Amino acid sequence: MSGPIRASRELGKAPVSVSFEFFPPKTEEMERTLWASIHRLAPLAPRFVSVTYGAGGSTRERTHATVSRIVTDTALAPAAHLTCVAASRAEIDDVVRGYAKAGVKHIVALRGDPTTGVGTAYEPHPDGYAHACDLVAGIKRLGDFEVSVSAYPEKHPESASIDADIDVLARKVDAGATRAISQFFFDNDVYFRYMDKVRARGITIPIVPGILPVTNFKQAAKFAAATGASVPAWLAARFEGLDDDVETRKLIAAAVAAEQVTDLVDRGVTDIHFYTLNRADLVYAVCHLLGLRPQGAPAEAAVAVAY
């Protein structure tokens, strides 16, 4: 996918900025893992960090608590995920006002998955925001927030075509979105073909590639099936026979992730978003290969949530 890391990537002069996504913990042990990961990655000075939001707002309180703690206990600037699902406009507006009161200036606005599960029909709340573009407009009406949205290099599973999906993205931009974060992908050509179509459509906002480091291939394949992302045969072959070989799997995972991100950078990408799954080591190693080094006190970052 790419050649050796170029010598021009001098230490301390990495050609990219990064952001990290986390999910709110369900248990005390997961809480410890999350905060260990945040503190491990914070010195890399991410542009922002995002915190996800469960289907139907099922993690609303935990998401808000995590975001609020990032504001109070770190120097990171969180971007909070927010969805349209199973909530009225008044309820969602209250959440937005709560984020503003907590000092959050960045929201990731998503439609969200149906409460009946991925693959079932989406039904907007009768008194809610119907689509992500409506949510973006509502957020912008309530305050001077930075609003990020999602983008789908292989189209959203519910979209009729890639062109129809890009029309959805255009409506979100028209409503006030200033950045999109892509669904993960494993073939970089998929992302660049998508970018050609997005730019041809006249959409000029940054489309930050979302990268999912593969530590567990079966889990990643399951995620891909749910989101419509393709899994190349070469990727499956690299993890073949390693189900019970954790240490080798870690080495392969690092090689695959490093190969993908260095190829993106070599082809002109300047921002990368990592889906960390609340695990820091592999992401930290890849960032190190890109030339990122600890900056002392944690720098500003932002926290983000689905479609």
C-alpha positions in Angstrom: 0.0 0.0 0.0 2.9 2.4 0.7 6.6 2.6 0.7 8.9 3.3 3.6 8.2 6.3 5.8 9.7 9.3 4.1 12.7 10.9 5.7 11.0 14.3 5.5 8.8 13.2 8.4 11.2 14.9 10.9 10.6 14.3 14.6 8.4 16.9 16.1 7.3 18.0 12.6 4.7 15.5 11.7 2.8 16.4 8.6 -0.6 15.4 10.1 -2.9 16.4 12.9 -4.8 13.6 14.6 -8.1 13.1 16.6 -9.3 10.2 18.7 -12.7 8.7 19.4 -13.6 7.0 22.6 -16.9 5.4 23.9 -18.4 5.9 27.4 -17.6 3.1 29.9 -20.2 0.7 31.3 -18.2 -0.6 34.3 -15.5 0.6 36.7 -12.9 -1.5 34.9 -13.9 0.0 31.5 -13.7 3.4 33.2 -10.1 2.8 34.3 -9.2 1.6 30.8 -10.8 4.6 29.1 -9.0 7.2 31.3 -5.7 5.3 31.0 -6.1 5.6 27.2 -7.1 9.2 27.3 -4.1 10.2 29.5 -1.8 8.0 27.3 -2.9 9.8 24.1 -3.5 13.3 25.3 0.2 14.4 25.2 0.2 13.8 21.4 -1.8 17.0 21.2 -4.8 15.7 19.2 -6.9 18.3 17.4 -10.0 16.9 19.1 -11.3 13.8 20.9 -14.8 12.4 20.4 -17.1 10.4 22.7 -19.8 8.3 21.2 -23.5 8.2 21.9 -25.5 5.0 22.1 -28.5 4.1 19.9 -31.6 6.0 21.1 -29.5 8.0 23.6 -28.9 4.9 25.6 -25.5 6.2 26.8 -26.6 9.8 27.1 -25.8 10.3 30.8 -22.5 8.4 30.5 -21.5 10.3 27.4 -22.2 13.6 29.1 -20.3 12.6 32.2 -17.3 11.5 30.2 -17.3 14.7 28.1 -17.8 16.9 31.2 -14.8 15.2 32.9 -12.6 15.7 29.9 -13.5 19.4 30.1 -12.7 19.7 33.8 -9.8 17.2 34.3 -7.8 17.6 31.0 -6.7 20.4 28.6 -8.4 18.5 25.8 -11.4 20.2 24.0 -14.1 17.5 23.7 -16.6 17.1 20.8 -19.7 15.4 22.0 -21.7 13.0 19.8 -25.4 13.7 19.5 -28.1 11.8 17.6 -31.7 12.4 16.5 -33.0 9.0 17.7 -35.8 8.5 20.2 -35.9 12.1 21.5 -38.0 15.2 20.9 -36.5 18.5 19.7 -37.0 19.9 23.2 -35.1 17.0 24.8 -32.2 17.3 22.3 -32.1 21.1 22.7 -31.7 20.6 26.4 -28.8 18.3 25.8 -27.2 20.9 23.6 -27.7 23.6 26.2 -26.2 21.2 28.8 -23.1 20.7 26.7 -22.8 24.5 26.3 -23.0 25.0 30.0 -20.3 22.3 30.5 -18.0 24.2 28.2 -18.3 22.0 25.2 -17.9 23.9 21.9 -17.9 21.0 19.4 -20.7 18.6 18.6 -20.7 15.6 16.2 -24.2 15.6 14.8 -25.5 12.2 13.6 -28.9 10.8 12.7 -28.2 7.7 14.7 -29.1 4.0 14.2 -32.8 2.8 14.6 -33.7 1.8 18.1 -34.8 -1.5 16.6 -31.3 -2.2 15.4 -29.1 -1.7 12.3 -30.7 -2.9 9.2 -34.3 -2.1 10.3 -36.3 0.9 9.1 -35.5 4.2 10.7 -38.5 6.1 12.1 -38.0 9.7 13.2 -39.4 10.8 16.5 -42.7 12.5 15.8 -41.6 15.7 17.6 -37.9 15.3 16.9 -35.2 16.2 14.4 -35.9 13.9 11.4 -32.4 13.9 9.9 -28.8 14.9 10.6 -29.1 18.1 8.5 -32.1 19.1 10.7 -30.0 18.4 13.8 -27.1 20.4 12.5 -29.4 23.4 11.9 -30.9 23.1 15.4 -27.5 23.0 17.0 -26.3 26.1 15.1 -29.5 27.9 16.1 -28.7 27.3 19.8 -25.1 28.4 19.9 -21.8 29.1 18.1 -20.8 25.4 18.1 -18.4 23.8 15.7 -20.4 20.9 14.2 -18.9 17.8 12.6 -20.9 15.2 10.7 -20.3 11.7 9.3 -19.3 10.8 5.7 -19.5 7.4 4.0 -16.8 6.5 1.4 -18.8 3.4 0.5 -22.2 5.1 1.2 -24.4 4.7 4.1 -26.2 1.3 4.1 -29.6 2.9 3.7 -28.6 5.2 0.8 -29.7 4.2 -2.7 -26.4 5.2 -4.3 -23.1 7.0 -3.5 -24.4 10.1 -5.3 -27.6 10.1 -3.2 -25.4 9.8 -0.1 -23.3 12.7 -1.2 -26.5 14.7 -1.6 -27.2 14.0 2.1 -23.7 15.2 3.0 -24.3 18.4 1.0 -27.5 19.1 3.0 -25.6 18.7 6.2 -22.9 21.2 5.0 -25.7 23.6 3.9 -27.1 23.4 7.4 -23.8 24.5 8.9 -21.5 21.5 9.3 -17.8 22.5 8.9 -16.1 19.1 9.0 -17.0 15.5 8.2 -15.4 12.4 9.7 -15.5 9.4 7.5 -16.7 5.9 8.3 -13.7 3.6 8.5 -12.3 1.9 5.4 -9.4 -0.4 4.7 -8.7 0.3 1.1 -7.3 3.9 0.7 -8.4 4.0 -3.0 -12.0 3.8 -1.8 -11.4 7.1 0.2 -9.7 8.9 -2.6 -12.4 7.9 -5.2 -15.0 9.2 -2.7 -13.1 12.5 -2.3 -13.0 13.0 -6.0 -16.8 12.7 -6.1 -17.3 14.9 -3.1 -15.2 17.7 -4.5 -16.8 17.4 -7.9 -20.1 17.9 -6.1 -18.8 21.3 -4.8 -18.3 20.2 -1.2 -15.2 21.9 0.2 -15.2 21.1 3.9 -12.5 18.8 5.3 -13.4 15.1 5.1 -11.2 13.5 7.7 -10.5 9.8 7.1 -11.6 7.6 10.0 -9.1 4.8 10.7 -10.0 1.6 12.6 -6.8 -0.2 13.7 -7.6 -3.9 13.5 -6.6 -5.7 16.7 -9.4 -8.2 16.4 -10.2 -9.2 12.8 -13.5 -10.9 13.5 -14.7 -7.9 15.5 -13.6 -5.5 12.7 -15.3 -7.7 10.1 -18.5 -7.5 12.2 -18.3 -3.8 12.4 -17.7 -3.6 8.7 -20.8 -5.7 7.9 -23.0 -3.4 10.0 -21.7 -0.2 8.4 -21.4 -1.2 4.8 -17.6 -1.1 4.8 -15.8 -3.6 2.6 -13.1 -5.9 3.9 -10.4 -6.6 1.3 -9.3 -10.3 0.8 -5.7 -9.3 1.5 -6.7 -8.0 5.0 -8.4 -11.3 5.9 -5.4 -13.2 4.6 -3.0 -11.2 6.9 -4.9 -12.3 10.0 -5.6 -15.8 8.9 -4.7 -18.5 11.5 -4.1 -15.9 14.3 -7.3 -16.3 16.3 -5.4 -17.8 19.2 -2.1 -16.0 18.7 -2.6 -12.7 20.4 1.0 -11.5 20.3 1.5 -12.1 16.5 -1.9 -10.5 15.9 -0.7 -7.3 17.7 2.3 -7.2 15.4 0.3 -7.7 12.3 -2.2 -5.1 13.4 0.5 -2.5 13.9 2.0 -3.2 10.5 -1.4 -3.0 8.7 -2.4 0.3 10.5 1.0 1.9 9.9 0.9 0.9 6.2 -2.5 2.5 5.8 -1.9 5.8 7.5 1.6 6.4 6.0 0.1 5.8 2.6 -2.7 8.3 3.3 -0.1 10.9 4.4 2.1 10.2 1.4 -0.9 10.9 -0.8 -1.6 14.3 0.8 -3.9 13.6 3.8 -3.2 16.1 6.6 -5.8 15.0 9.3 -6.5 11.5 10.6 -9.3 10.4 13.0 -8.6 7.2 14.9 -11.4 5.0 16.3 -9.5 3.8 19.4 -12.0 1.4 20.9 -10.7 2.9 24.2 -7.3 1.2 23.6 -4.3 3.4 23.3 -1.1 1.3 22.6 -1.6 0.6 18.9 -2.9 4.1 18.1 0.0 5.6 20.0 2.5 3.5 18.1 1.1 4.5 14.7 1.2 8.2 15.7 4.8 7.7 16.8 5.6 6.4 13.3 4.0 9.5 11.8 6.4 11.6 13.8 4.1 12.7 16.6 5.8 13.1 19.9 4.5 14.0 23.4 4.0 17.7 23.8 4.2 17.9 27.6 0.9 19.0 29.1 -2.1 17.6 27.1 -3.0 20.0 24.4 -6.5 20.8 23.2 -8.6 18.0 21.7 -12.3 17.5 20.9 -15.0 14.8 21.5 -17.6 13.4 18.8 -21.4 10.5 18.0 -23.6 8.3 14.3 -25.2 9.4 10.8 
